[in-house]
Amino acid sequence: MSVALAYVGFKRYRRYNPWSVRILTWGGLRGGLAIAMALSIPSGIWVIEDKLIDVKEIIMVMTYSVVVFSILIQGSTITPMIEKAKLAEKEMQKEMQPEGEIKTQQD
């Protein structure tokens, strides 16, 4: 949401690739903030006191599981998104090019 709102404001001044918001959102921080918040939970709060199961340990396991999933799944699927963004960028450049002008290829 925060990425999309910034793009809405800046669209007045510049054209953006339609895939750029998706890539920034999908790329994300990969759980850095979530791990920091999980680490800030105090130890010694027991879920089941007889079994010595600490709330912080449960939250840490769940947080790391989500982060690893994010790295593996989102990380492996971002390349196709970038390829689609490159194609969209080429289409945008074709639309902006004057009809009589010959385009030189730059890769």
C-alpha positions in Angstrom: 0.0 0.0 0.0 2.8 2.4 0.9 4.6 1.7 -2.4 1.4 2.2 -4.5 0.6 5.5 -2.8 4.0 6.9 -3.6 3.6 5.9 -7.2 0.2 7.6 -7.5 1.7 10.8 -6.3 4.8 10.7 -8.6 2.8 9.6 -11.7 2.2 13.3 -12.4 5.9 13.9 -13.0 7.0 10.7 -14.6 5.8 7.5 -16.3 6.5 4.3 -14.5 6.6 0.7 -15.6 3.3 -0.9 -14.6 5.2 -3.9 -13.1 7.4 -1.7 -10.8 4.9 -1.6 -7.9 4.4 -5.4 -8.1 8.1 -6.1 -8.1 8.8 -3.7 -5.2 5.9 -5.2 -3.2 6.8 -8.8 -4.0 10.5 -8.3 -3.3 10.0 -6.7 0.1 12.3 -6.9 3.0 11.9 -10.7 3.4 10.9 -10.6 7.0 13.6 -8.4 8.5 11.1 -6.3 10.5 9.1 -9.4 11.5 12.2 -11.1 13.0 13.2 -7.9 14.8 9.7 -7.7 16.4 9.8 -11.4 17.3 13.2 -10.9 19.0 11.8 -8.0 21.0 9.3 -10.3 22.8 10.4 -10.9 26.4 11.3 -14.4 27.5 9.7 -16.1 30.4 6.0 -15.9 29.3 4.9 -19.5 29.3 2.1 -21.0 27.1 2.1 -24.2 29.0 4.0 -23.8 32.2 4.3 -27.6 32.9 6.0 -28.2 29.5 8.1 -25.0 29.7 6.9 -23.8 26.3 7.8 -20.1 26.0 5.7 -17.7 23.9 8.9 -16.1 22.4 10.1 -19.5 21.1 6.8 -20.2 19.4 6.7 -16.8 17.8 10.3 -17.1 16.6 9.7 -20.5 15.0 6.6 -19.2 13.2 8.3 -16.1 12.1 11.4 -17.9 10.7 9.1 -20.3 8.9 7.3 -17.5 7.2 10.6 -15.8 6.3 12.1 -18.9 4.9 8.9 -19.5 2.8 9.1 -15.9 1.6 12.7 -16.3 0.6 12.2 -19.6 -1.2 8.9 -19.0 -2.9 8.9 -15.2 -3.6 12.6 -15.2 -4.3 12.2 -17.9 -6.9 9.3 -16.3 -8.6 10.6 -12.7 -8.9 12.7 -13.4 -12.0 9.6 -14.0 -14.3 8.1 -10.8 -12.9 11.2 -8.9 -13.9 11.2 -10.4 -17.4 7.6 -9.2 -17.8 8.6 -5.8 -16.6 11.3 -5.6 -19.2 8.8 -6.4 -21.9 6.4 -3.8 -20.6 9.3 -1.3 -20.6 10.1 -2.0 -24.2 6.4 -1.5 -25.1 6.4 1.8 -23.2 9.5 3.0 -25.1 7.8 2.1 -28.4 4.8 4.1 -27.5 6.9 7.2 -26.6 9.1 7.0 -29.7 8.1 9.4 -32.5 7.0 7.6 -35.7 9.7 8.9 -38.0 12.6 8.3 -35.6 14.8 5.2 -36.0 15.5 3.5 -32.7 18.9 2.2 -31.8 19.0 -1.0 -29.8 20.6 -0.7 -26.3 21.0 -3.9 -24.2 
